[in-house]
Amino acid sequence: MTHGPASRAGFQIGDLVVEIDDQHVESWSDMSSIIGKSQGEEMSFMIERQGSPRTMHVVPEILLDEATGQFTKKYKIGVIKTTFRSFKPVKTPPKL
């Protein structure tokens, strides 16, 4: 969604959402759930862009689903699911 709330707030392709309103985000499900409960109030997003942390402020909206022409039933910011990077420590494999 190129004209949604996230785009208007300055989100860019490749931005990684780390936290929303001080809640850690590890998955698309986490992000969707937190945003869906916003009731359209401004939210603070801690993102990582090219390795640097940034804070963005976004007001979620009930958006039109471009595929169906119907409005969604919960608040969204207009981003598309890609992949999530885990921030959990990764164990180094043993040396052979």
C-alpha positions in Angstrom: 0.0 0.0 0.0 1.9 3.0 -1.3 -0.3 5.7 0.3 -1.1 4.1 3.6 -0.2 5.4 7.1 3.2 3.7 7.1 4.2 5.3 3.8 3.0 8.7 4.9 5.0 8.3 8.1 8.2 7.7 6.2 8.6 3.9 6.3 10.8 2.5 3.6 11.2 -0.9 2.0 13.6 -2.9 4.2 12.7 -1.2 7.5 12.7 -3.7 10.3 10.0 -3.2 13.0 11.6 -4.0 16.4 9.1 -2.5 18.9 5.7 -1.0 18.8 4.7 1.1 21.8 7.5 -0.5 23.9 6.2 -4.0 23.0 8.9 -6.3 21.3 7.9 -7.5 17.9 9.2 -10.9 16.7 6.7 -11.9 14.1 4.1 -10.7 11.6 1.5 -12.0 14.0 2.9 -9.9 16.9 2.8 -6.8 14.7 -0.6 -7.4 13.3 -2.1 -8.0 16.8 -0.5 -4.9 18.4 -1.6 -2.6 15.5 -5.1 -4.2 15.4 -5.7 -3.2 19.0 -4.7 0.5 18.5 -8.2 1.9 18.1 -6.7 4.4 15.7 -4.4 6.1 18.2 -0.9 7.2 17.3 1.7 4.5 17.9 5.4 4.7 18.3 7.5 2.3 16.2 11.1 1.5 16.9 12.6 0.4 13.6 16.0 -0.5 12.3 17.0 1.0 9.0 20.3 -0.1 7.5 21.5 -1.0 10.9 20.5 2.3 12.6 17.6 2.6 15.1 14.9 5.1 14.4 11.5 6.0 15.9 8.5 6.5 13.7 5.0 7.6 14.7 2.0 6.2 12.8 -1.7 6.4 13.2 -3.3 3.1 12.1 -6.4 3.3 10.0 -9.2 1.0 8.8 -8.0 0.5 5.2 -9.6 -0.5 1.9 -8.5 -3.9 0.7 -7.4 -3.3 -2.8 -8.0 -6.9 -3.8 -11.7 -7.0 -2.7 -12.7 -3.4 -2.6 -13.9 -3.9 0.9 -12.7 -2.1 4.1 -10.8 -4.2 6.6 -12.4 -4.8 10.0 -9.3 -3.8 12.0 -6.7 -1.1 12.1 -3.7 -1.4 9.8 -0.8 0.7 8.7 -0.5 -0.5 5.1 2.6 -2.7 5.1 3.1 -6.0 3.4 4.4 -9.0 5.2 7.9 -10.0 4.1 10.3 -11.7 6.5 11.1 -11.2 10.1 14.6 -11.5 11.5 14.8 -13.0 15.0 16.7 -11.1 17.7 17.3 -14.3 19.7 20.9 -15.3 20.2 22.0 -17.8 17.6 24.2 -20.6 18.8 27.5 -21.0 16.9 27.9 -24.5 15.5 30.7 -26.5 17.1 34.0 -26.5 15.3 35.0 -29.7 13.6 
